[in-house]
Amino acid sequence: MALIVQKYGGTSVGNAERIQAVAERVKRFRGQGHDVVVVVSAMSGVTDSLIKLAKGVHSEPPARELDALLATGEQQTIALLSMALEKIGCPARSYTGYQARIRTDSAFGKARIMQIDEKRIHEDLKKGLVVVVAGFQGVDEDGNITTLGRGGSDTTGVALAAALKADECQIYTDVDGVYTTDPRIVPQARRLDRITFEEMLEMASLGSKVLQIRSVEFAGKYRVPLRVLSSFEEGPGTLITYEENEMEAPLISGIAFNRDEAKLTIRGVPDKPGIAAHILGEIGKVNINVDMIVQNVGADGTTDFTFTVHRGDYKKSMDVLKRVSQELKAREVTGDDKIVKISVIGVGMRSHAGIASQMFKTLADEGINIQMISTSEIKISVVVEEKYLELGVRALHSAFGLEKPK
């Protein structure tokens, strides 16, 4: 008998029929003798509706109250799924984040899980119950309801699996696994049977929407076996694992991309120690994460500093940079929120040379100009104009031989 944590996303529980289908699947696992903990998201569209409702009352809703409102979406789902399980003879108990004792910090809207007290869940499992937990939420040390940010239910699922020492964490979604790239852009993309945590972490951080990045970090840190499966069709899905067979490692495992990118440049700042720290320090003070960074030193004793941020943070970043520009007496500040990032990822890069040159030549052959480059041991990322996204992804996918076999 195994202990399995299953997480179901919003589309998987999007209506009463789908909730009943999830209940039937959970019952099948119980029938095989497994203990099951289920983590659910809000029903598809509910979180967006709640945000819209909040903004109809207050254009900038207080973060604490917004979290209290958004947490109700998952609470609907846990109650409905528990009802559906009870109806088919599968005893269940629902838990909010508070009842599951998921302790977080106090960063409303993007809280981080600090600790989980799993004792009550273990007690209910011993009683033969299916435990249904609200994803995406927790409670801080002052008893305030917090939310973990978009995709936070994945993180809840993996964190619970780690705390409970589960045998496997299964993430059920509307796709049947992790693909070499988005099949909506490249129909020839193929499902991967397995992928390493390193590769999945890069893909999640670089724009792949299959798993939320913090959930992959959690899984890797606590070595939680992770499998991505479809809620709507049977299949083996994709196993995310530490195991890495160098002899069989593909050169490139996938092509990731991110549309939510913006680029900012401050030109003509003094070329001296501490300037980069000052610029990025001011950006960090307003809680904005910086991604790619390029610094170019000029012959006149000044430097140009370029970095990328999430497109949603573009305006706030630009306001900060203009203020910093005045302090440093910089020449100018420019920006562009019509860029995208495309990345090639693969543990096979460690033992193969020439990946970068092949990537750059492929893009050049398509007339795509590269604006920024970033590399790590198993990935190469480039920034290009937004209009070239699909062309670039398709060209790279073909160039590295990632299509389905004919």
HELIX and SHEET records of a PDB file:
HELIX    1   1 ALA A   16  GLY A   31  1                                  16    
HELIX    2   2 VAL A   46  VAL A   57  1                                  12    
HELIX    3   3 ALA A   63  LYS A   87  1                                  25    
HELIX    4   4 LYS A  119  LYS A  126  1                                   8    
HELIX    5   5 GLY A  152  LEU A  164  1                                  13    
HELIX    6   6 PHE A  197  SER A  205  1                                   9    
HELIX    7   7 ILE A  213  TYR A  222  1                                  10    
HELIX    8   8 ILE A  275  LYS A  285  1                                  11    
HELIX    9   9 ARG A  311  ASP A  313  5                                   3    
HELIX   10  10 TYR A  314  LEU A  328  1                                  15    
HELIX   11  11 VAL A  347  SER A  351  5                                   5    
HELIX   12  12 ILE A  355  ASP A  365  1                                  11    
HELIX   13  13 GLU A  386  TYR A  388  5                                   3    
HELIX   14  14 LEU A  389  ALA A  399  1                                  11    
SHEET    1   A 8 ALA A  92  TYR A  95  0                                        
SHEET    2   A 8 VAL A 130  ALA A 134  1                                        
SHEET    3   A 8 ASP A  35  VAL A  40  1                                        
SHEET    4   A 8 LEU A   3  TYR A   8  1                                        
SHEET    5   A 8 GLU A 168  THR A 173  1                                        
SHEET    6   A 8 LEU A 226  SER A 230  1                                        
SHEET    7   A 8 THR A 238  THR A 241 -1                                        
SHEET    8   A 8 ARG A 194  THR A 196  1                                        
SHEET    1   B 2 ILE A 102  THR A 104  0                                        
SHEET    2   B 2 ILE A 113  ILE A 116 -1                                        
SHEET    1   C 2 GLN A 137  VAL A 139  0                                        
SHEET    2   C 2 ILE A 145  THR A 147 -1                                        
SHEET    1   D 6 VAL A 290  VAL A 297  0                                        
SHEET    2   D 6 THR A 302  HIS A 310 -1                                        
SHEET    3   D 6 GLY A 254  PRO A 270 -1                                        
SHEET    4   D 6 GLU A 332  ILE A 345 -1                                        
SHEET    5   D 6 LYS A 379  GLU A 385 -1                                        
SHEET    6   D 6 MET A 372  SER A 376 -1                                        
END                                                                             
